[in-house]
């Protein structure tokens, strides 16, 4: 079953070159954070370009449940009238976060140091994902969590009545964990400190500073150290959400592997903590250029032009780059099938606990399509077959995972035979216009 209804099988076939402009939706990470911090500010925050995928809509509903006034003005324009730090009210019902690990973990952090109780649930995929990586550090503030075996949803959180400041070194590179701790630290007297051995996406830090919080970031012998001073009065903001680099990855990668293609993807956020895929593709020899580079809302932005690239070579992707492209490894593995040589991806165990076990999901599906894939607990390796070399012809399981579904459909656009996904329904969680957007570029996508 899809996350929100009956399965939607979909098939992609090779066909004409892809041409045109791909205006992908707003950044999902920034959209979540805009709603949550807007709800924690005093006054009205206005947002343009908000991603209106299911994940973000679930976060908007959650903010309403905690007492914020959230209004959809149409066309990606939203407003949030916040209740202030520590102003969340107790929800009347269970908070359903659908498929969104980012949404549930950030919301848990935002409520963790307010003395209220809330119960969280999600779809089958989300309810199978571990929450201990967030609830364990939140317990240091004084928050209590009661969930299913293994720290899984449904789960009830009891916010700390008298929270204490926390100093926490993250055991795994995770922007979700870091952000949950920082959001919890907003309602705590004193300084909350998060230490990362590897820097992760920094949208939360940038946005907290924009809302008026006192936050400092420094590199020390301990690693990447973020210090947040608690109990600020957050000021409402005007936020223009840049377009999502994780969504841009799909039309970009499709253009690189479909013969004769030339696609422009405008206005993409190129925050260095998110742009690892594009760096990797260029190192592989992709014809991928940045045009009209600029800064919008404190975030670096550019237009990306991607052209068919028949001379790409496999590379060893540096493991320290994983945090900046963790969501893009599935589509990178597809591109690797059409390169020459071996693409080696190390230090990626985080992929095992995403919406699905993404290493296993992609390895199984690509093998069914005729690819050569090796894997271990925190690595995988794809042996390329050159332009047009992937046989295809398989039906692949999306496993309720939007990125897995889109990756296999992109593979089908350049494979020798059509590729089908058993359920394309989850794509709406992050990229609701994927099907018409790719169709307008010339892709042959059909619902079965």
N, C-alpha and C positions, 0 to 999 in steps of 0.2 A: 504493500500500500504506500502511496505517496504520503508526505507529511500532512497534507490538507485535503485528501480526497482519493479517488480512484487512480490507479497507476496510469501514466500517460506514456506508452511506448513511442519512441521517436527514432527515425532513421536518417542518417546523413550519407549522401553519395557524392562522389567526385563529379565535377562538372565544369562550368565556365570559371575563368579567373575571378577573383574577388576584387571589386573596385568600388571606391566611394569613400564617404566620410562616416565614421562610426562614432556616434555621440553616445558613449556609455553613461550609465547612471552615476549618481553621486557616490562618494566614498562611504562604504558601510561603516568602517571604524569611526570615522568622524561623525557620521549621522547618529550612531548610538550615543556617542559622548556629548553631542550637541543637545540632545533631548535630556539626558541625565543631568548634565551640569546646568542646563537651563532650568530644570525643575528644582535645583538646589540653590539657585540665585534668588535675589530679591528683586522682583519686577519682571518685565517682559523681554524675553529673548526672541529675536526674529531670525529665522533660518531660511535660506534659499538653496535650492539644489539638493534638498534632502532625498536620499534614496528611499523610495516608497516600496521596497521589497518587504516580504512578510516578516523577516527578522526585525527590521526597524519598526514596522507597524506594531509588532508585539511589544517592543520597548516603549513606544508611545502610549499604548494601552496601560502598561505597567505604571508609567509616570502619572497617568490619570488616577489609577487605583491608589497611589500614595498621596494624592491630594493636589497635584499640580493641574493647572488648566492648560490643556494641549489642544490646539486648534489647527486644522488643515484648511488652508486658504486656497488650495488648488495649485497645480503646476509646480509642485515641489516646494511651495512656500508654506511655512508653518510658523506658529508662534507658541511659546511656552511661558506661561505666567507662573514663576516659581514660588516655592514656599520657604526658601531659605535653608541654609545648612542646619540640620537638626530638626527641620520642620515637617518631615514626612509624617503622615498619619497612617494608622493601621488599616491595611486593606480589608474590605468586606468579604473578599473571596480569594480563592487560590490564584496566584500569578502564573499564567501560562506563557512561557517564553518560546513555545514552538520548537524550532530547530536551532535556536541561537545560543551557542556556548558563550559568545561574547556578551550578549544581552544579559543572560542570567548571572554570569559571574560579576559583571560590573554592577548590576542592580543589587546583588547581595552585598557588595562592598559599600555601596551608597547608603544602604539601610542599616548596616551592621553595628553602628555606634549610636543609633537612636533607639530608645527603649520601647520598641514595638515588636510585634510578632508577625511574620509573613510566611506563607507556604508557597513553594515553587514547584512547578512541574513543566513538562515539555512533551514533545513527540517521542516515539520509540527510540529514535537515534539519540536525542538529548538525554533521555532518561537512562541511557546506557553509558553515559560519559562520566568520568570521575570528577567529583567536586571537592575532594579532600585537599587538592592543591590550593584551593581558595579558602575553604572553611578552616583548615589547620592554622594558617596565619591570622585569620579573622578571630579565632579563639584566643589569640594572644591579647587582643583588645578587650576580651571579656564576653564575646559573642558565643552563643550556644547553637549547635546545629544538630538536628535529628532527622536522619534520612534512612534510606534502604542500605542493605549490606553493601560494603565497598564504597560507602560515601556517595551514593547515587540518588537522583531524584526519583519520586517526589521527596522534598526535604523542607523541613520547617526551621527557620532561623529566628532566634530570640535575640534581639539587639541588646548590646551592653548598656546597662543602666548607668554605670560609672566607668566609662572606658579609659584605658591608660594608653599612653603613647607607645609605639612599637618600633623596634629596630630589627629589620628582617632581611636576611640574605636569601634570595630566591634560589631554590635548588635546581630549577630548570629555567631556560630562557623563555619567558612567557609574558607578553604584554598584558594579557588578561589578569594574571596574578598580580603583577605590579600595579595595574590600574585599580584593581579591587582594594588593595591595601591603601593606596593614596586616597581613594574616595572615602574609605572608612576613616582615614586620618583627618579628614576635613572637620569632623565633629569631635575632635579630641584636643584637650589642652596640651600644648607643648609640640615638640617636633616628632613627626613620623619619618623614619628613614628606611629606604629600600635600597639594597645593594644588589647589583646585577654583575655577574662575571662577564656576560656578553650583553651589550646594549640591545634592547628590543625597540619596536616602533614607539615613537615618543609623542603621539598625538595627545595623550592625556596630559603630559607635562606642558606642552605648548598651550593647550586649551585652558588648563588651570591658570597659567600665567595670564592668559588673555582675559579670564574672568576676574582677575585681581588677587588671586591667591599668591602668597609668598612661597616660592619654590626655587630651590637651587640645585644645580646639577654639576658634579665635578668628577674628574677621573683621579682615583687614588690607587694605592697599592692593593686595596681591597677589590677594586673594580669600578664600575659605573655607579656612583652614589647619588641618590636623589633625596633631598631633604625638604619636607613640606611642613610649614608652620600651621597648626590647626586653628580652627574657629575664626576663619575670615568671614566677612560678609561679601559673598560673591556678587559681582555687578553684572547685570544683564548685557548681552552682546548682540551684535549684528553678525551673523555667521553665513558666509558663502561657502558651501561645501564643494570642494574640488571633485572632479570625476575620479572614480575608483581605479587605481592601478591594477588591482586584482581582477576586476572585470575587464579592463583594457587588455589584459593578458590574452584573452581568448581571440578577439579579432586580430590582434597583433600576430599571435602565433599561427593563426589560420593563414594570414597573408604570407608568412614566411615559408609555408610548406605547400601551398596551392600554386601550381605553375601559372606564371603570368600575372600574379596579383600585385596590387598597389593600393594600400589602404591608409587613410589619414585618421588618426584617433586624437581629437583635440582636447585640450584642457585637462591633461592627466596630472594628478598629484605625483611629484617625484621626490617626496620626502626620502632622504637617504636611508632611513630605517625601513623603507618599503620597496625600494627600487632594485633589489638584488637580481630579480629575474632579467630585467632589461640589460643590466651589466653583464650577466652571464650570457645572454643571447648574442650580444655584441662580441664577446670574447670567442664565441663559437663561429663567428664570421657572418652573423645575420646582417642584412641590409636594413638596419633600424637606426633612424636618425631623430634627433630632437630639434624641433623648430619652435621659434617664438618663445624662448625660455623667459620666464618671468616669475614674480612672487605674488601670490594672492592669499590674503588672510593669514599671512605668516608662513605659508607653505610654498615650496618651490613647485612650479607648474610648467609644463611644456606641451606642445602638440607632437605626437609621435607619428612618424611615417614609416610604414613597414612594407617592404617589397619582397617578392619571391626570392629566396636565397638558396640556390642549388649547391653551394660550395661550403655549407656549414660542416664543422668538424666537432666530434665529441671532445669534451674536456673533463677534467676533474674539478668539480665545483668545490671551492674552499668551504670546509665545514663551518667556519666562523661566519659565513654568509647566510647560513640557514635561517637565522632569525629575521632577516630582511626579505625573505621570499618563501616562508614556510608554506603559505597557501598556494604557491605557484608550482611546486614540484610536480603535481599531477600533469599539468599542461606542459611543463618542461620535458617530462618523460615522453610525451607524445612527439614533441619536436625532435627529441633525441633519436626516435625511430627513423627519422628522415634525414639525419646527418650521417656522415661517414665516421666510423670508429666508435669508441666507447665513451659514454657519458657516465661519470661516476659521481654519485651523490652520497655524501657521508654526513654523520652527525644529525640525522633527521628522525630520531626516535619519536619526536613530538607528533609526527604524522600518524603514529599508531593510535593516538587517542583524540583524533579530530572527529568530525561528524561520522566518520567511519575509520577503519584502519586503512588509511589511504595507500600505504605501501602495498598491502595485500590486495586491495581492490584494483589498483592499477596494474600490478604484476599479473594477476589472474586474467584481467580483461585483455591486456596487451599480448599475453601469451596466446590467448584464444584467437587473436587477430594475426598471429604468426610472428610476433616479435620475440627477441631473445632477451630475457630479463632475469637477473640474479638478484637475490635479496638476503639481508640479514636483519637483526633486530633494529639497528639504527643506520642502515645503509641500503642502497640499491643501485643497480647498474644496468644500463640499457645499451645493447650493442646495435648501432645504427645500421640501416639497410639502404641508405641513400635516398635521393629524391624519388618518390613514387614507389619505394621498395616495400612498404608495409602491405601484406596481402589483404588484411581486413576480413570481411565476410562473417563476423561473429555478432552475437547478441551479448552485450555486457551488462552486468548488474551495477546500478547506480548506488545501491545501498543507502538510500535516503540522503545522498550527499550531492549537493548542487555542483560542486567542482568536479566530482567524478563524472557526473552525467555530461557536463559541458565538454570535458576533456575528451571523452570517447566520441562525442559528436564532431569535434574538431578533427579527430583522427580520421573519421569517415569521409571528411571532405577532401582528403588527399590520398586515401588508401586505394588499392586496386579494386576492392569490392566494398559494398556498402557496410556500414557499421550501425548497429541498432543498440539503443539503451532501453532497458526494460521499463524505466520510469523516469521521464524528464520533468515530472511535477516539481521536485525539490528545487529546480532552477529558479523558481519564483522567489525563493527566500532571499536571494542576493542580486539577481539579474533578471527582473521580470520582463524586460524587453529583448532578451537574448534571441528568441526565435524570429521576430520581425526584423530586428537589426541585422542579424546575419543573412536573412533572406533578402533584405534590400541590397546587401553587398553582392549578392549573386549565389549564395550558398543554397544547395538543394537539401532542404530539411523537410521531412514529411512525418506527420503523425500517423501511426499505424492503427 
